[in-house]
Amino acid sequence: MAEVNTLGERDAEKLVKAAQCADLLVADLRDLNIAENPLLAEMGMELLQQAAVLKQRLDRLAVITKS
């Protein structure tokens, strides 16, 4: 039985892919944050904060589960 803090190859690939997607999302939301439309910029800021938290959590998981 695998330890809780280790991942199989397929799960590790899924985690890396999710972290990369979250990184792209954060980058796109940073651009949205500087939109000319104030409502769009505000929504971009709120979503950016949430996406940044998600990215940090995925990165932590990757570090914790790295073998």
C-alpha positions as CSV (number, residue, x, y, z in Angstrom):
1,M,0.0,0.0,0.0
2,A,1.4,3.4,-1.0
3,E,2.1,6.0,1.6
4,V,-0.3,8.9,1.9
5,N,2.5,11.4,1.0
6,T,3.6,9.6,-2.2
7,L,1.9,9.5,-5.5
8,G,1.9,7.1,-8.4
9,E,3.2,8.3,-11.7
10,R,-0.2,9.0,-13.2
11,D,-1.4,10.9,-10.1
12,A,1.8,13.0,-10.1
13,E,1.3,13.9,-13.7
14,K,-2.3,14.9,-13.0
15,L,-1.1,17.1,-10.1
16,V,1.6,18.7,-12.3
17,K,-0.9,19.4,-15.0
18,A,-3.4,21.0,-12.6
19,A,-0.7,23.2,-11.1
20,Q,0.4,24.3,-14.6
21,C,-3.2,25.1,-15.6
22,A,-3.6,27.1,-12.3
23,D,-0.5,29.0,-13.2
24,L,-1.9,29.9,-16.6
25,L,-5.2,30.9,-15.0
26,V,-3.4,33.2,-12.6
27,A,-1.5,34.8,-15.4
28,D,-4.7,35.4,-17.4
29,L,-6.5,36.8,-14.4
30,R,-3.6,39.2,-13.8
31,D,-4.3,40.6,-17.3
32,L,-8.0,40.8,-16.6
33,N,-7.3,42.6,-13.4
34,I,-6.0,45.6,-15.4
35,A,-9.0,45.7,-17.8
36,E,-10.3,49.1,-18.7
37,N,-13.8,48.2,-17.6
38,P,-13.9,48.7,-13.8
39,L,-16.4,45.9,-13.2
40,L,-14.3,43.5,-15.2
41,A,-11.1,44.6,-13.4
42,E,-12.8,44.1,-10.0
43,M,-14.1,40.7,-10.8
44,G,-10.6,39.9,-12.2
45,M,-9.1,40.8,-8.8
46,E,-11.5,38.7,-6.9
47,L,-10.9,35.7,-9.1
48,L,-7.2,36.3,-9.1
49,Q,-7.1,36.0,-5.3
50,Q,-9.0,32.7,-5.4
51,A,-6.9,31.3,-8.2
52,A,-3.7,32.3,-6.4
53,V,-4.8,30.3,-3.4
54,L,-5.6,27.3,-5.5
55,K,-2.2,27.5,-7.2
56,Q,-0.4,27.7,-3.8
57,R,-2.3,24.7,-2.6
58,L,-1.5,22.7,-5.7
59,D,2.2,23.7,-5.4
60,R,2.3,22.6,-1.7
61,L,0.8,19.2,-2.6
62,A,3.4,18.8,-5.3
63,V,6.2,19.5,-2.8
64,I,4.7,17.3,-0.1
65,T,4.1,14.3,-2.3
66,K,7.4,14.5,-4.2
67,S,9.4,11.3,-3.7
